[in-house]
Amino acid sequence: MKKTVFYKKVGRRYQPVSEYDQELTDSFGKGTHMVQVYPGGSSRVYNIDPDYAALIAAGRVAEDAISRKIMEASALRVPEKHKPLTPRQLEAWKKLAEEFGEERYALEWCSYREAAEAGVRAMMDEFKELISNPAVRKSYDNFVLMCELTKENKK
């Protein structure tokens, strides 16, 4: 593969500002890495613990669905425990939601994606803690073995 050089016009001349080397981009350093390819893109996670590869992959695949569900569940609404609102408060609340429209989601503390990623990280942390128990580890290894033994050969 050849390198592509990118230039920026400075005054009347072009000066090189960066290089793109696909061979370098597609290379991996020492360690265990995970690549997921999907329609429209791909993602890479570098230097993972191979024991958590299935968990990380499942979590990464689920992030979009998780973030959508978080977005739906956290849409602007009147909290149940603060009801009943006065008619004036209710009118103001509805007006706020109407005025903000889809932008009402900007009133949240973090993005839904951040929340989904935090959930996946929490799931991985919990798994890491659980798997440190020798009995859980043995059970997990048996589970992985059974999955491998019962997997259909697709070739």
FIKOLZA-1660 file (N, C-alpha, C; in steps of 0.1 Angstrom, whole numbers, plus 5000, padded with zeros to 4 digits):
% residues 155
   i   px   py   pz ch aa at
   1 5008 4988 5000  A  M  N
   1 5000 5000 5000  A  M CA
   1 5009 5012 5000  A  M  C
   2 5004 5023 4994  A  K  N
   2 5012 5035 4994  A  K CA
   2 5006 5045 5004  A  K  C
   3 5014 5054 5008  A  K  N
   3 5009 5065 5017  A  K CA
   3 5003 5076 5009  A  K  C
   4 4993 5082 5015  A  T  N
   4 4987 5094 5010  A  T CA
   4 4991 5106 5018  A  T  C
   5 4995 5116 5011  A  V  N
   5 5000 5129 5018  A  V CA
   5 4989 5139 5016  A  V  C
   6 4985 5145 5027  A  F  N
   6 4975 5156 5027  A  F CA
   6 4981 5169 5029  A  F  C
   7 4977 5179 5021  A  Y  N
   7 4983 5192 5020  A  Y CA
   7 4973 5203 5025  A  Y  C
   8 4978 5214 5029  A  K  N
   8 4970 5226 5033  A  K CA
   8 4976 5238 5026  A  K  C
   9 4967 5246 5020  A  K  N
   9 4971 5257 5013  A  K CA
   9 4975 5268 5023  A  K  C
  10 4987 5273 5022  A  V  N
  10 4992 5284 5031  A  V CA
  10 4997 5294 5021  A  V  C
  11 4990 5305 5021  A  G  N
  11 4993 5316 5011  A  G CA
  11 4991 5310 4997  A  G  C
  12 5001 5311 4989  A  R  N
  12 5000 5306 4975  A  R CA
  12 5006 5292 4973  A  R  C
  13 5011 5286 4984  A  R  N
  13 5017 5273 4983  A  R CA
  13 5010 5263 4991  A  R  C
  14 5012 5250 4988  A  Y  N
  14 5006 5239 4996  A  Y CA
  14 5017 5233 5004  A  Y  C
  15 5014 5230 5017  A  Q  N
  15 5024 5224 5026  A  Q CA
  15 5018 5211 5031  A  Q  C
  16 5026 5200 5032  A  P  N
  16 5021 5188 5037  A  P CA
  16 5018 5189 5052  A  P  C
  17 5006 5184 5056  A  V  N
  17 5002 5185 5070  A  V CA
  17 5001 5171 5076  A  V  C
  18 4998 5161 5069  A  S  N
  18 4996 5148 5075  A  S CA
  18 4998 5137 5064  A  S  C
  19 5000 5125 5069  A  E  N
  19 5001 5113 5060  A  E CA
  19 4991 5103 5065  A  E  C
  20 4985 5096 5055  A  Y  N
  20 4976 5084 5059  A  Y CA
  20 4983 5072 5053  A  Y  C
  21 4985 5062 5062  A  D  N
  21 4992 5050 5058  A  D CA
  21 4982 5039 5062  A  D  C
  22 4975 5033 5052  A  Q  N
  22 4965 5023 5056  A  Q CA
  22 4972 5011 5062  A  Q  C
  23 4984 5007 5058  A  E  N
  23 4991 4996 5063  A  E CA
  23 4994 4998 5078  A  E  C
  24 4998 5010 5082  A  L  N
  24 5000 5014 5096  A  L CA
  24 4987 5014 5103  A  L  C
  25 4976 5020 5097  A  T  N
  25 4964 5020 5104  A  T CA
  25 4958 5007 5107  A  T  C
  26 4960 4997 5098  A  D  N
  26 4954 4984 5099  A  D CA
  26 4963 4975 5107  A  D  C
  27 4975 4980 5112  A  S  N
  27 4984 4971 5120  A  S CA
  27 4980 4971 5134  A  S  C
  28 4984 4961 5141  A  F  N
  28 4981 4960 5156  A  F CA
  28 4994 4959 5163  A  F  C
  29 4995 4964 5175  A  G  N
  29 5006 4963 5184  A  G CA
  29 5005 4950 5191  A  G  C
  30 5015 4947 5200  A  K  N
  30 5015 4935 5208  A  K CA
  30 5002 4935 5217  A  K  C
  31 4996 4923 5218  A  G  N
  31 4984 4922 5227  A  G CA
  31 4973 4916 5220  A  G  C
  32 4961 4915 5226  A  T  N
  32 4949 4909 5221  A  T CA
  32 4940 4921 5217  A  T  C
  33 4935 4921 5205  A  H  N
  33 4927 4932 5200  A  H CA
  33 4914 4926 5194  A  H  C
  34 4904 4934 5194  A  M  N
  34 4891 4929 5188  A  M CA
  34 4887 4939 5177  A  M  C
  35 4883 4934 5166  A  V  N
  35 4878 4941 5155  A  V CA
  35 4864 4937 5152  A  V  C
  36 4855 4947 5151  A  Q  N
  36 4841 4943 5147  A  Q CA
  36 4838 4951 5134  A  Q  C
  37 4833 4944 5124  A  V  N
  37 4829 4951 5112  A  V CA
  37 4814 4949 5110  A  V  C
  38 4808 4960 5106  A  Y  N
  38 4794 4961 5105  A  Y CA
  38 4790 4970 5093  A  Y  C
  39 4778 4969 5088  A  P  N
  39 4775 4978 5077  A  P CA
  39 4777 4993 5080  A  P  C
  40 4785 4999 5072  A  G  N
  40 4788 5013 5073  A  G CA
  40 4800 5016 5082  A  G  C
  41 4807 5006 5087  A  G  N
  41 4818 5009 5096  A  G CA
  41 4825 4998 5103  A  G  C
  42 4834 5001 5112  A  S  N
  42 4840 4991 5120  A  S CA
  42 4845 4997 5132  A  S  C
  43 4848 4989 5142  A  S  N
  43 4854 4995 5155  A  S CA
  43 4865 4985 5159  A  S  C
  44 4874 4991 5167  A  R  N
  44 4885 4983 5172  A  R CA
  44 4887 4986 5186  A  R  C
  45 4890 4976 5194  A  V  N
  45 4893 4978 5208  A  V CA
  45 4906 4971 5210  A  V  C
  46 4916 4979 5215  A  Y  N
  46 4930 4974 5216  A  Y CA
  46 4933 4969 5230  A  Y  C
  47 4941 4959 5230  A  N  N
  47 4947 4954 5242  A  N CA
  47 4937 4950 5253  A  N  C
  48 4928 4941 5248  A  I  N
  48 4918 4936 5257  A  I CA
  48 4922 4923 5264  A  I  C
  49 4915 4920 5275  A  D  N
  49 4918 4907 5281  A  D CA
  49 4910 4896 5273  A  D  C
  50 4916 4886 5268  A  P  N
  50 4909 4877 5259  A  P CA
  50 4898 4870 5266  A  P  C
  51 4898 4869 5280  A  D  N
  51 4888 4862 5287  A  D CA
  51 4875 4870 5286  A  D  C
  52 4875 4883 5283  A  Y  N
  52 4864 4891 5282  A  Y CA
  52 4859 4894 5268  A  Y  C
  53 4866 4888 5258  A  A  N
  53 4863 4891 5244  A  A CA
  53 4848 4890 5241  A  A  C
  54 4842 4879 5245  A  A  N
  54 4828 4877 5242  A  A CA
  54 4819 4887 5249  A  A  C
  55 4822 4890 5261  A  L  N
  55 4815 4900 5269  A  L CA
  55 4816 4914 5262  A  L  C
  56 4828 4918 5259  A  I  N
  56 4831 4931 5252  A  I CA
  56 4824 4932 5239  A  I  C
  57 4825 4921 5231  A  A  N
  57 4818 4921 5218  A  A CA
  57 4803 4922 5219  A  A  C
  58 4797 4915 5229  A  A  N
  58 4783 4916 5231  A  A CA
  58 4779 4930 5236  A  A  C
  59 4787 4935 5245  A  G  N
  59 4784 4948 5250  A  G CA
  59 4785 4959 5239  A  G  C
  60 4795 4958 5230  A  R  N
  60 4797 4968 5220  A  R CA
  60 4785 4967 5210  A  R  C
  61 4781 4955 5207  A  V  N
  61 4770 4953 5197  A  V CA
  61 4757 4959 5204  A  V  C
  62 4755 4957 5217  A  A  N
  62 4743 4962 5223  A  A CA
  62 4743 4977 5226  A  A  C
  63 4754 4984 5225  A  E  N
  63 4755 4998 5229  A  E CA
  63 4744 5006 5222  A  E  C
  64 4742 5004 5209  A  D  N
  64 4732 5012 5201  A  D CA
  64 4718 5010 5207  A  D  C
  65 4715 4997 5209  A  A  N
  65 4701 4994 5214  A  A CA
  65 4700 4999 5228  A  A  C
  66 4710 4998 5236  A  I  N
  66 4710 5003 5250  A  I CA
  66 4708 5018 5250  A  I  C
  67 4715 5025 5241  A  S  N
  67 4714 5040 5241  A  S CA
  67 4700 5044 5236  A  S  C
  68 4695 5037 5227  A  R  N
  68 4681 5040 5222  A  R CA
  68 4671 5038 5233  A  R  C
  69 4672 5027 5241  A  K  N
  69 4663 5025 5252  A  K CA
  69 4664 5035 5263  A  K  C
  70 4677 5039 5266  A  I  N
  70 4679 5049 5276  A  I CA
  70 4673 5062 5271  A  I  C
  71 4674 5066 5258  A  M  N
  71 4669 5078 5253  A  M CA
  71 4653 5078 5255  A  M  C
  72 4647 5067 5251  A  E  N
  72 4633 5066 5252  A  E CA
  72 4628 5067 5266  A  E  C
  73 4635 5060 5275  A  A  N
  73 4631 5059 5289  A  A CA
  73 4634 5073 5296  A  A  C
  74 4643 5081 5291  A  S  N
  74 4646 5093 5298  A  S CA
  74 4641 5106 5291  A  S  C
  75 4631 5104 5282  A  A  N
  75 4625 5115 5276  A  A CA
  75 4619 5125 5286  A  A  C
  76 4619 5137 5283  A  L  N
  76 4614 5147 5292  A  L CA
  76 4599 5144 5296  A  L  C
  77 4596 5143 5308  A  R  N
  77 4582 5140 5313  A  R CA
  77 4581 5145 5327  A  R  C
  78 4569 5146 5331  A  V  N
  78 4566 5150 5345  A  V CA
  78 4569 5138 5354  A  V  C
  79 4578 5139 5364  A  P  N
  79 4581 5127 5373  A  P CA
  79 4568 5124 5381  A  P  C
  80 4566 5111 5382  A  E  N
  80 4554 5106 5388  A  E CA
  80 4553 5110 5403  A  E  C
  81 4564 5111 5410  A  K  N
  81 4564 5114 5424  A  K CA
  81 4561 5129 5426  A  K  C
  82 4562 5137 5416  A  H  N
  82 4559 5151 5418  A  H CA
  82 4545 5155 5413  A  H  C
  83 4538 5145 5410  A  K  N
  83 4524 5148 5406  A  K CA
  83 4516 5149 5419  A  K  C
  84 4505 5156 5420  A  P  N
  84 4499 5163 5409  A  P CA
  84 4505 5177 5408  A  P  C
  85 4507 5182 5396  A  L  N
  85 4512 5195 5394  A  L CA
  85 4499 5204 5394  A  L  C
  86 4502 5217 5397  A  T  N
  86 4491 5226 5395  A  T CA
  86 4488 5228 5380  A  T  C
  87 4476 5232 5377  A  P  N
  87 4473 5234 5362  A  P CA
  87 4483 5243 5356  A  P  C
  88 4488 5253 5363  A  R  N
  88 4498 5263 5357  A  R CA
  88 4511 5256 5355  A  R  C
  89 4516 5248 5365  A  Q  N
  89 4528 5241 5364  A  Q CA
  89 4528 5231 5352  A  Q  C
  90 4517 5224 5351  A  L  N
  90 4515 5214 5340  A  L CA
  90 4515 5221 5327  A  L  C
  91 4509 5232 5326  A  E  N
  91 4509 5240 5313  A  E CA
  91 4523 5244 5310  A  E  C
  92 4530 5249 5320  A  A  N
  92 4544 5254 5317  A  A CA
  92 4553 5242 5313  A  A  C
  93 4551 5230 5320  A  W  N
  93 4559 5218 5317  A  W CA
  93 4556 5214 5302  A  W  C
  94 4544 5213 5298  A  K  N
  94 4540 5209 5285  A  K CA
  94 4546 5219 5274  A  K  C
  95 4545 5232 5278  A  K  N
  95 4550 5243 5269  A  K CA
  95 4566 5241 5267  A  K  C
  96 4573 5238 5278  A  L  N
  96 4587 5236 5277  A  L CA
  96 4590 5225 5268  A  L  C
  97 4584 5213 5270  A  A  N
  97 4586 5201 5262  A  A CA
  97 4583 5204 5247  A  A  C
  98 4572 5212 5245  A  E  N
  98 4568 5215 5231  A  E CA
  98 4578 5225 5225  A  E  C
  99 4583 5234 5232  A  E  N
  99 4592 5244 5227  A  E CA
  99 4606 5238 5224  A  E  C
 100 4610 5229 5232  A  F  N
 100 4623 5222 5230  A  F CA
 100 4622 5211 5220  A  F  C
 101 4610 5205 5218  A  G  N
 101 4608 5194 5208  A  G CA
 101 4619 5184 5210  A  G  C
 102 4625 5179 5199  A  E  N
 102 4635 5169 5201  A  E CA
 102 4647 5173 5209  A  E  C
 103 4649 5186 5209  A  E  N
 103 4661 5192 5217  A  E CA
 103 4659 5190 5232  A  E  C
 104 4647 5186 5236  A  R  N
 104 4645 5184 5251  A  R CA
 104 4655 5174 5256  A  R  C
 105 4660 5165 5247  A  Y  N
 105 4670 5155 5252  A  Y CA
 105 4683 5162 5256  A  Y  C
 106 4685 5174 5252  A  A  N
 106 4697 5181 5256  A  A CA
 106 4697 5185 5270  A  A  C
 107 4686 5184 5277  A  L  N
 107 4685 5187 5291  A  L CA
 107 4690 5176 5300  A  L  C
 108 4694 5165 5294  A  E  N
 108 4700 5154 5302  A  E CA
 108 4714 5156 5305  A  E  C
 109 4719 5149 5315  A  W  N
 109 4733 5151 5320  A  W CA
 109 4743 5146 5311  A  W  C
 110 4741 5135 5305  A  C  N
 110 4751 5130 5296  A  C CA
 110 4744 5124 5283  A  C  C
 111 4752 5121 5273  A  S  N
 111 4746 5115 5261  A  S CA
 111 4741 5101 5264  A  S  C
 112 4732 5096 5256  A  Y  N
 112 4727 5083 5258  A  Y CA
 112 4738 5073 5255  A  Y  C
 113 4747 5076 5245  A  R  N
 113 4758 5068 5242  A  R CA
 113 4767 5066 5254  A  R  C
 114 4770 5078 5260  A  E  N
 114 4779 5077 5272  A  E CA
 114 4773 5068 5283  A  E  C
 115 4760 5069 5284  A  A  N
 115 4753 5061 5294  A  A CA
 115 4754 5046 5291  A  A  C
 116 4752 5043 5278  A  A  N
 116 4753 5029 5274  A  A CA
 116 4767 5024 5275  A  A  C
 117 4777 5032 5272  A  E  N
 117 4791 5028 5273  A  E CA
 117 4794 5026 5288  A  E  C
 118 4789 5035 5296  A  A  N
 118 4791 5033 5311  A  A CA
 118 4785 5020 5316  A  A  C
 119 4773 5017 5311  A  G  N
 119 4767 5005 5314  A  G CA
 119 4775 4993 5310  A  G  C
 120 4780 4993 5298  A  V  N
 120 4788 4982 5293  A  V CA
 120 4801 4980 5301  A  V  C
 121 4807 4992 5305  A  R  N
 121 4819 4991 5313  A  R CA
 121 4816 4986 5327  A  R  C
 122 4804 4990 5332  A  A  N
 122 4800 4985 5345  A  A CA
 122 4798 4969 5345  A  A  C
 123 4792 4965 5334  A  M  N
 123 4790 4951 5332  A  M CA
 123 4803 4943 5331  A  M  C
 124 4813 4949 5324  A  M  N
 124 4826 4943 5323  A  M CA
 124 4833 4943 5336  A  M  C
 125 4832 4954 5344  A  D  N
 125 4838 4954 5357  A  D CA
 125 4832 4944 5366  A  D  C
 126 4819 4942 5366  A  E  N
 126 4812 4933 5374  A  E CA
 126 4816 4919 5370  A  E  C
 127 4817 4916 5357  A  F  N
 127 4822 4903 5353  A  F CA
 127 4836 4900 5357  A  F  C
 128 4845 4910 5357  A  K  N
 128 4858 4908 5361  A  K CA
 128 4859 4905 5376  A  K  C
 129 4851 4911 5384  A  E  N
 129 4851 4908 5398  A  E CA
 129 4845 4894 5401  A  E  C
 130 4834 4891 5394  A  L  N
 130 4828 4878 5396  A  L CA
 130 4838 4866 5392  A  L  C
 131 4844 4868 5380  A  I  N
 131 4853 4858 5375  A  I CA
 131 4865 4856 5383  A  I  C
 132 4868 4865 5392  A  S  N
 132 4880 4863 5400  A  S CA
 132 4878 4852 5411  A  S  C
 133 4866 4848 5413  A  N  N
 133 4863 4837 5422  A  N CA
 133 4865 4824 5415  A  N  C
 134 4874 4815 5420  A  P  N
 134 4877 4803 5413  A  P CA
 134 4865 4794 5409  A  P  C
 135 4855 4794 5418  A  A  N
 135 4844 4785 5414  A  A CA
 135 4836 4791 5402  A  A  C
 136 4835 4805 5402  A  V  N
 136 4828 4811 5391  A  V CA
 136 4836 4809 5378  A  V  C
 137 4849 4811 5380  A  R  N
 137 4858 4809 5368  A  R CA
 137 4857 4795 5362  A  R  C
 138 4857 4785 5371  A  K  N
 138 4855 4771 5366  A  K CA
 138 4842 4769 5359  A  K  C
 139 4832 4775 5365  A  S  N
 139 4818 4774 5359  A  S CA
 139 4818 4781 5345  A  S  C
 140 4824 4793 5344  A  Y  N
 140 4825 4800 5332  A  Y CA
 140 4832 4793 5321  A  Y  C
 141 4844 4787 5325  A  D  N
 141 4852 4779 5316  A  D CA
 141 4844 4767 5311  A  D  C
 142 4836 4761 5319  A  N  N
 142 4827 4749 5315  A  N CA
 142 4817 4754 5306  A  N  C
 143 4811 4766 5308  A  F  N
 143 4801 4772 5299  A  F CA
 143 4807 4775 5286  A  F  C
 144 4819 4781 5285  A  V  N
 144 4825 4783 5272  A  V CA
 144 4828 4770 5265  A  V  C
 145 4833 4760 5272  A  L  N
 145 4835 4747 5266  A  L CA
 145 4823 4742 5260  A  L  C
 146 4812 4742 5268  A  M  N
 146 4799 4736 5262  A  M CA
 146 4794 4744 5250  A  M  C
 147 4796 4757 5250  A  C  N
 147 4792 4765 5239  A  C CA
 147 4800 4761 5226  A  C  C
 148 4813 4759 5228  A  E  N
 148 4822 4755 5217  A  E CA
 148 4818 4741 5212  A  E  C
 149 4815 4732 5221  A  L  N
 149 4812 4718 5218  A  L CA
 149 4798 4718 5210  A  L  C
 150 4789 4726 5213  A  T  N
 150 4776 4726 5207  A  T CA
 150 4774 4735 5195  A  T  C
 151 4784 4743 5193  A  K  N
 151 4784 4752 5181  A  K CA
 151 4783 4745 5168  A  K  C
 152 4775 4749 5159  A  E  N
 152 4774 4742 5146  A  E CA
 152 4786 4747 5138  A  E  C
 153 4791 4738 5130  A  N  N
 153 4802 4741 5121  A  N CA
 153 4796 4747 5109  A  N  C
 154 4799 4760 5106  A  K  N
 154 4793 4767 5095  A  K CA
 154 4800 4765 5082  A  K  C
 155 4812 4758 5082  A  K  N
 155 4820 4757 5070  A  K CA
 155 4816 4745 5062  A  K  C
% end
